């Protein structure tokens, strides 16, 4: 993690704390370096809170147990930033004035940058085609009018970010803005505007991401990143789940370093491990400890041996795209980057595809393509769009050799990669890639492009192109490091990782579930 | 297998043409059956036969197809093929074995030949309701194409298909893919993998389409709408061919399913011999032999636990005797039983009957090859039985409705039905199994004790009326729509183009906004809305529930798997009512006790254990209706009928254990530990005019209840002048719900009702000044009832009385709307049922107005008052006949706000 000027808040549910070895939590603490830890309510979990306070080396708070100053308390996050912690909606209802006061307290050096309340959540009633905000009336009574107040809640997943405009008198919903990351303005002086952001677990393929890391500065939350406790400590190692981690901890093996000191024969005797599993644990632990990738099989890298592949990445207007508005290609042979971007006519998906295909088939008829998780996203949509919009290129597109480095390494189990998650930026970062730091993700570029289509408001094109280029170059960095990695020493050990441990790090399964995921 | 079997499912002509004319007639059956019977218990109806109407093949088909076909096309086959040629969608609603499969098989062949001539491909997606039918039809279609000398590959692709390479190969190569709707729902997620198949798709076949009604039907309708979006994306615009049993509204039903106009072909051109239909009410059982009653025979189906005072031999005992008897007389016979267990048991009882009457059946081996058939048997065993039936090696089979849908077993001489199958549509489909070409056929219906059975037995004309039930499928349920919208957005971005095509603008925008606020969708309709929630929303669609919350039924640990009831997943509403912990359910003839219910896990479950108890359980239910808002209204005479939406609070709070034999409660008021259930649903309600009410209150003011139920639950019928009239409303409410299945393909278990003296207090009120706060809805039934009484007390005018009928499923099913539209027909049946019942009791019997789901323990009920109400509604009596007292006398007793569910 890079050093930060603001504060970093780690939010985690009680389940992520209970039942985990202390060393896993220590690894979370050491890796994420939070300035404060928020153990999510709304259920009162005293045991989990005690454990949190013991295992984390930073101030911790648990809203249901924050009773010092009445219904609202102020929690310092570091860097002079504070949040107002509300015990519950009930507490808010009982004394809205306390919250108003806490938010406008001038005695303090700063006003809180957000309100924390874990039972703020949404309730959907499909029979009425209606989603309501629990606590809307209470928030309207307590929060100031005419400006936007951020409310953070563990009651919603960490990808939730909506701006609710509430009537000050009643809490009735006036409107909801869906892209506060693009535009976040109050709706009027008689209106309470609440930007509700989730910090709770996000469900994905192969489990949920239960940890949320919030970067905050004086403007509020700048980014929310997620991962899972299983990405830390021993559990980050392939083949070690909570049960095995517990058994190992009983034998005082609690860190990856200790794991590496434990002989393979000994590890193999643990239930369900076996020799192959033990060897793989050792290898993966080594990869994670050294940040050196390791190839597990004698299998060539996709495209290895010929000219290196072209590294490809696409940007779309959503997970179910209607246009592939940017196609970026990095050519490692001459270190050049080429972007095909639709800036003029977003209603027509064909031109950008056509110029990409013209260029590809004319200039690089013999080159293979490389992507990160392309089978589930880039190739899937390119194939479908080429067939529909430039059908005369369909056969040629079909015949281009296409490789998916993620698929090869993770799903097929040919290599072990470092990094806390399988996201390209995590893996590349662990392998020493220093990105451009555009601060964007796929979801943001999609939303920005949609706004361009709707309103004509131009994107910061350079920034969005830099984002795409960064991914292409990061992909090449990973490929290049894998190319130089040692192959499996033991030729008999060519079996790909077995199904249950197929993914060395957290986000398993691999289907793209969010535009920021890969 | 009979590999040279050239007949497809519906081919004409007997599999073996050697049998003589009908081996036994209806009259002969009556003469020969060994036991005295009362003439009044049996009626024999004659249904005339029908000549074949055919069209020469070469008038309809190209020579390659016309040539190899051995028989000419029936007129309806030709008509359907002509309509398909005109690019129309068709629904073929003709009898069993009338050659419906052949229509779409020939259309597929035609499409493939034409496409190949152009150097292109043509594919077809063929969807069956069951996996068993899919496998059967895969064989039939492959055989048929082989017979035509065509290289068309037909493959099944469903949950049983090997994953990986096999699936890829089928998607890439098959011309015809057979699947089911659960499969389509799942596979749409990966439509890019199906691009080749979908982009060439020219025909979608929906076989047995009449089975898609109720909750399941509306899911199917939405899966089809999603499929159509994806097909359109790939440039395909296929036609739809639906095949249906005879139903009342094939065109309307098909159009509702596929959201396109449909041409109905229902003039059956296949030949049929004359048929004798014997309605057989079993003889009275000698009072003394009550001991011989068998606990497994008291309930025909899973949910019918009769507590009637039974004095006839049960159908489950009588029907196997008829099976045995008919087989003895050389008639190959199919017995339809309502459960797997009864199909097994019937075989035993058939042979017991032979032995018991050995003096009569002198040759014990004659016609004794009889076997059971049901989905619990292995596939191999079932195929063996099907084959042996087809070739005549079997004399008879006792089957569940597994043989009702189109599996090819050839044609029988006779059918016997153990109990009325509940629907005319199903009744005709089953008896259609008998009839070899134009020879005479015999069908016997053995009536059970249930309301519907006795109605049919006493009203033989009912079966012969031309009307068949309407199939109800409804796409207005927003809960179901909203779930499929998430899937649609996951499959392809939702766009402007979806307004109108997928849903009306207001509804689409409303649902998108709802899901955006919930963080499940992102983007705008102008530019594309994508799904951003947890992966694979298709996986959360339950095709049998509206909320997506469905409960998987599991066996308790350690119970032998062969006891697995293999039940469909259950909707939450049914779990709360029928599958609370401690409930004893009869499913396919086996008793199960619910030993656990997990409401909270991500995968809710109901755990069962087989049991053998001498009791069943009956849930006590408190219901009230709140905030009903009329959307449509009409007048029937001076009655007002409304349809609309509202909230129904249902609390299945306690249950009773009831003795199977006596129907007496053994233990009462056991708590279910259930949470209360609040559903937003569709309702219809009838308002009785003041004049009628006043007259009937007056007429029945002497009515009172014996004070035997002092259970102190606060809702005892108070002694009041209104009680008799209220009992009439309550009885009429039970009866209208009870007979609804006679007119409509609705499931009574999905309907509920509430009779009330104060309809107005169940309607939505004008919003008060502080009416906008979030928590205005009472959280439990007691509070809701208190609210209703409070509103009643506060009303400034005298409220209307009447009764509500509601859909018992969140969001509604379209059932109460169908009842709204067909109310007169339903009321007419209800009146007949009550008036004609010979129970002779004021408060009726389980065959007329008592209902074992009644939340008020069937009190008060008043048959005569109910008939009076219905007569006024139907205009059966002169206005003068009823002398209404003058307007409410000032200071007269205010009516109590009574209501009964």
HADDOCK unambig.tbl for C-alpha pairs under 7 A between the chains (distance, minus, plus):
assign (segid A and resid 122 and name CA) (segid B and resid 518 and name CA) 6.16 0.50 0.50
assign (segid A and resid 124 and name CA) (segid B and resid 518 and name CA) 6.87 0.50 0.50
assign (segid A and resid 126 and name CA) (segid B and resid 478 and name CA) 5.96 0.50 0.50
assign (segid A and resid 126 and name CA) (segid B and resid 479 and name CA) 4.56 0.50 0.50
assign (segid A and resid 126 and name CA) (segid B and resid 482 and name CA) 6.25 0.50 0.50
assign (segid A and resid 127 and name CA) (segid B and resid 478 and name CA) 4.98 0.50 0.50
assign (segid A and resid 127 and name CA) (segid B and resid 479 and name CA) 4.76 0.50 0.50
assign (segid A and resid 127 and name CA) (segid B and resid 680 and name CA) 6.37 0.50 0.50
assign (segid A and resid 127 and name CA) (segid B and resid 811 and name CA) 5.25 0.50 0.50
assign (segid A and resid 129 and name CA) (segid B and resid 478 and name CA) 6.84 0.50 0.50
assign (segid A and resid 129 and name CA) (segid B and resid 510 and name CA) 6.11 0.50 0.50
assign (segid A and resid 129 and name CA) (segid B and resid 511 and name CA) 5.44 0.50 0.50
assign (segid A and resid 129 and name CA) (segid B and resid 514 and name CA) 5.92 0.50 0.50
assign (segid A and resid 130 and name CA) (segid B and resid 514 and name CA) 5.17 0.50 0.50
assign (segid A and resid 131 and name CA) (segid B and resid 514 and name CA) 5.08 0.50 0.50
assign (segid A and resid 131 and name CA) (segid B and resid 517 and name CA) 6.22 0.50 0.50
assign (segid A and resid 131 and name CA) (segid B and resid 518 and name CA) 6.33 0.50 0.50
assign (segid A and resid 160 and name CA) (segid B and resid 519 and name CA) 5.66 0.50 0.50
assign (segid A and resid 162 and name CA) (segid B and resid 517 and name CA) 6.88 0.50 0.50
assign (segid A and resid 178 and name CA) (segid B and resid 516 and name CA) 6.99 0.50 0.50
assign (segid A and resid 203 and name CA) (segid B and resid 534 and name CA) 5.25 0.50 0.50
assign (segid A and resid 204 and name CA) (segid B and resid 534 and name CA) 5.60 0.50 0.50
assign (segid A and resid 204 and name CA) (segid B and resid 535 and name CA) 5.91 0.50 0.50
assign (segid A and resid 205 and name CA) (segid B and resid 535 and name CA) 6.10 0.50 0.50
assign (segid A and resid 318 and name CA) (segid B and resid 530 and name CA) 5.81 0.50 0.50
assign (segid A and resid 319 and name CA) (segid B and resid 530 and name CA) 5.61 0.50 0.50
assign (segid A and resid 319 and name CA) (segid B and resid 531 and name CA) 6.89 0.50 0.50
assign (segid A and resid 320 and name CA) (segid B and resid 490 and name CA) 6.25 0.50 0.50
assign (segid A and resid 320 and name CA) (segid B and resid 491 and name CA) 6.83 0.50 0.50
assign (segid A and resid 320 and name CA) (segid B and resid 492 and name CA) 5.31 0.50 0.50
assign (segid A and resid 320 and name CA) (segid B and resid 493 and name CA) 4.80 0.50 0.50
assign (segid A and resid 320 and name CA) (segid B and resid 530 and name CA) 5.08 0.50 0.50
assign (segid A and resid 321 and name CA) (segid B and resid 493 and name CA) 6.24 0.50 0.50
assign (segid A and resid 322 and name CA) (segid B and resid 493 and name CA) 6.63 0.50 0.50
assign (segid A and resid 322 and name CA) (segid B and resid 528 and name CA) 6.37 0.50 0.50
assign (segid A and resid 380 and name CA) (segid B and resid 192 and name CA) 6.99 0.50 0.50
assign (segid A and resid 384 and name CA) (segid B and resid 192 and name CA) 6.83 0.50 0.50
assign (segid A and resid 447 and name CA) (segid B and resid 523 and name CA) 6.95 0.50 0.50
assign (segid A and resid 450 and name CA) (segid B and resid 527 and name CA) 6.00 0.50 0.50
assign (segid A and resid 453 and name CA) (segid B and resid 527 and name CA) 6.76 0.50 0.50
assign (segid A and resid 454 and name CA) (segid B and resid 526 and name CA) 6.98 0.50 0.50
assign (segid A and resid 454 and name CA) (segid B and resid 527 and name CA) 6.89 0.50 0.50
assign (segid A and resid 513 and name CA) (segid B and resid 532 and name CA) 6.99 0.50 0.50
assign (segid A and resid 513 and name CA) (segid B and resid 535 and name CA) 6.12 0.50 0.50
assign (segid A and resid 514 and name CA) (segid B and resid 532 and name CA) 6.46 0.50 0.50
